[in-house]
């Protein structure tokens, strides 16, 4: 597919992270540390924790309200977040929100696939 004149065609670059919901952060952090995952942010008492997974990350997010109905999120790095967002809109898809800059240093947006799997398209801010 060819990009329209003057528009950037975004490319998929890498899997950045997988974020998993957990009911018990202490138990989950102990589990991943026991397996040798290096802790990079958060920890047993945090609402959000990251472990190094090679050049990617395995994230845990605390889910404390009712049963875990949310499996998690796959974070995919792309060359141009805004162009990927526009590509989704042009295809008639409905992202959850417009791209925004996050305090953790990424520009991103989320979209849900037809089976309810959440995808986050992101790019590290420089």
N, C-alpha and C positions, 0 to 999 in steps of 0.2 A: 504494500500500500504506500503510495507516494504522499508526502506531506504537502499541504496546500502552500501556495506561494506566500513567503513571509512567516510561515508557522514552523515552529520547531517540532520535529517528530521525536517524542520521548522514547527512550530505550530502557528496557529492564536491565539493571546492572548486577544486583546481588540480593540474596536473602539476608536481610539485616538482623532480624530477630523473630522469635516465636514467643508470644506472651500467653501464659497459661493462668487461668483462675485457680485460686486455692482457698479452701475453707480455713486452713490452719497454717499461717506463715511460718511459725516456729518449726513445726514438723517438716514442712516442705524445704525450708532452708537447710535444716539438718540433713535431710535426704540428699539434696544436691551437693552439699559440702562433703558428705561421706563418699560420694562418687568422684570427688576431686574437681568439681566445677569451681573455678576461681570466682569469688564474690567481687563484683566491681562497684556495686551501689546498693544501698538499702541494707537489709539484714533481717534477722528474726523478728524485730519489733517494728518493721516498716510496713507501709501499705503497698509498696512497690519495691521489688528487688530485682537486680540484674546480675547474671553470671556470664563470664566469658565462655564462648562456645567457638573456639578457633577465632576467626575474624568476625564472627557473628555473636549474638547474645541469646540467652534463654532468660526470659523475664517471668516473674511471678507477680500477680496482682491479687490482693486480698479481696475476697468476696464474702461479706459478712451479713448480707441481707437475704434471708431465705435460702432455698436450695440453689446450688450452682447450676444455672440454666445457660450459662455462657461458657463455651469451651475455651476461648482465648482468641488470639489474633496473630496473624502472620504479617510481619513487617518486611516490605520489599523496597529496596532502594532503587530509584529510577534517576535518569539523567535530568529530568525537568518535571517537578511535581505539578506545576500549573498547566503544563502541556498535557500531562497524563490526566489531570482533572478535566480539562477541556475535551480530551479524547473520550472520556467516559460520558460526558454530557452529550457530545456529538453522536454517540452510539445509543442515546436514549436511556442511559443508566442514571441512577439517582444516588450519588454520593451522600453520605450522612451530613457532611458540612464542607464548606469551601476550604481550600488550603489555608493553613495558618502556621505561624512560627511558634514552636514550642519552647518552653524554658530550658529543656534539655538539649537544645541545639539542633533541632531538625525542623524542616518545613514538611508538612504532611497533611493528608486527608484520609478518611476511612470510607470504605464502601463494603456492602454485604453482598455476597454471591447468592445465587438462587436457592442454595441449601442452607443459608444462614451463617456461613463462615465469614468472619470479619477479616478484611484485608486492609492494611495500612500502606499507602504509597508514600515514601519519604525520601528526603535528601538532606544530608548533613549541611548545616549552614556554615559558611566560611567567612 
